[in-house]
């Protein structure tokens, strides 16, 4: 087994002084019960003066307490924490509502019930439909998110993109085109109380409209599109479940376009399709410095890691690290592989019948230290993460406009 990487940690006897920072410190190192207590103490002991700077830590502490409770499957505690943040109506209310929706989805509660429950909980808010719509969008409950957005009326430009996405995801592509046309026309010709769409939002809505046209007309453009725009169109198409359009946009455009397609699929949650395309490569571009080439290799290493093939994953991540010393994700991923391998090896030894009690205690101490180090590595978020909505797309039917 390779030498384990050194993971720098502060001794448990020297955590930060404030309860909130101490909770984050404990959480990072895997002392979850201690973290839970610190977050709760921080939330309950902080000032109740909503105008003071300390008030911000109240919501942050409850939010962290809820997330950690959800991770530890204490669903009742998590829900109460998220409800508390939402009722405070502060800067973190939307995030808390998003996580509340994710918590209910995790428990197997149907989308319609989640929608009804959150609308009931926020019924006194003037923007109740908007907030709940965003939360339902976050978990991929597109039909119900669409209804909430429609009932809200005036929408901010970022929420307009969410609403259009919901329309497309529910098969209302023509309606999406009509809404985009109306929204862009009104935003330029008439004064609006809401902020007008910024440049990138207008560009995104324009791309979405073009994709919708191709989908409705069962066609692709016969004009030349520069590669940079083709890549952005393909990325947007995949986010809208228009996989066939993305594939045709990047077809016969070279290896870089093919690598980009794999990356877009993977990042949007279509992991099975991304890995299938990755397996069709004759060789991985381990020596290439292009961003898509490096990401494809990283995806391959992540896939090996998720399969429990830690030695193979570590070898690939090591090559990526040596080729790009600044690649922190590869460095922490490699460390995670070594730590996982060590856990497996020591756990196997622990299961053997040792006559020496001291030997078992020594192994258990090593296991505790490795688990703590693994928590530190995992807290860097080196591994790709997906939203609840992206985790659901793998089982959704892909839109096809060619058949």
C-alpha positions, 0 to 999 in steps of 0.5 A: 500500500502506498504511503498515506498522505499527511492531512494537517488537522488542529488538535481537538483540544484547540477548536475555535472560540465561537460556537458557530465556528466551532461547529464548522470546525467539528463538522469538517473533522467528522465530529458530527455530534459535537458539531451538532451541539455547537450549531444548536448552542450557537443558534439558541444563544445568539442575540435575538436583535434582528438588527445586530450583526450577531443575528446573521449567525442565528440563521446560519447556525440553524441552517447548518444544524438542519443540514447536519441533522438531515445527513445524520437522518434526524429528519424531524430535527432537520425540518424544525431547523429549516422551518425556523430559518424560513419563518425568520424571512432572512437572507437564508430563507430561500436556501432553507426552503430549498433544503426543506424541499430536498428533505421531504423528497429524500423521505419519499414524499410525492412532489404534489404533497411537498408543494402543498405543504410548503405553500401552506407553511409560507402562506403568509409570505407575499412571494410564497409562490415564487419561493416555493416555485424555486424550491420545487425547481431545485428538487426537479418537481417541474410541473408544480414549480411551473404552476407556482411561477405562473401564479406568482405573476411578475418574475425576476429574470433568473426566475424566468429562466427557471420558469421556461425550463419548467415549461420545456421539461413538462413538454410545453415547448411552444409555450416556452417560446411564447413566454420568452418572446413576450418577456424580452419584448416587454422588458425593452418596450415597457418600464418594469418594476422588476430588474431588466434581464442582464446581458448573460440572462438575455443571451441565455433566454435567446439560446433557449428560444433557439433550441426550442425552435429546433425542437418544435421544427424537428430541425437543426440549423444549416448555417455555420455556428462558431465552436464557442457558441455551439458549446454554449448551445450544447450545454444549455440543451443538455440542461433542458434534457435535449440530448439529441440536439446537443449531440448533433450540435457537436457531431463531427467537430473533433475530440475537444467537442466530444470531451465537452459533450461528456463533461456537460452530460456528467455535470447535469446528472446524466452520468450513465450516458457520460460514462458510456461515451467515455468508454468509447474512447480509445484512450484517455487524454491524460497528457492534454492540458485542455480543460475538457480533456482534464475534466474527462480524465477526472470523471474517469477517476471519479467513476473508478472511485465510486466503484470502489476501485481506489488503487486504479483511481489513485493512479489516474489522479496522481497522473493528473496531479503531476501534469497539473500541480495546481489541480487541487481536486485531483490532489484531494481525490488521490488522498481520499483513494489512499485513505479508503484503501487504508480503511479497507485494509485495516478493517479486514485486519480487525475482523481477524481473530487477534489474541492481543487486545492491544493490537485491536485497540491500536488498529481501532485508533488507526481507523479513527484517525483515518476516518477523521482525515477522510472527513477533512478531505471530503470537506474540500468537496473534491468530488462532483456533486449534483442537485436533487433535480440533477440526481433525478434526470438519469431516469427521465426520458430523453427528448428526441426531435429526430424520430 
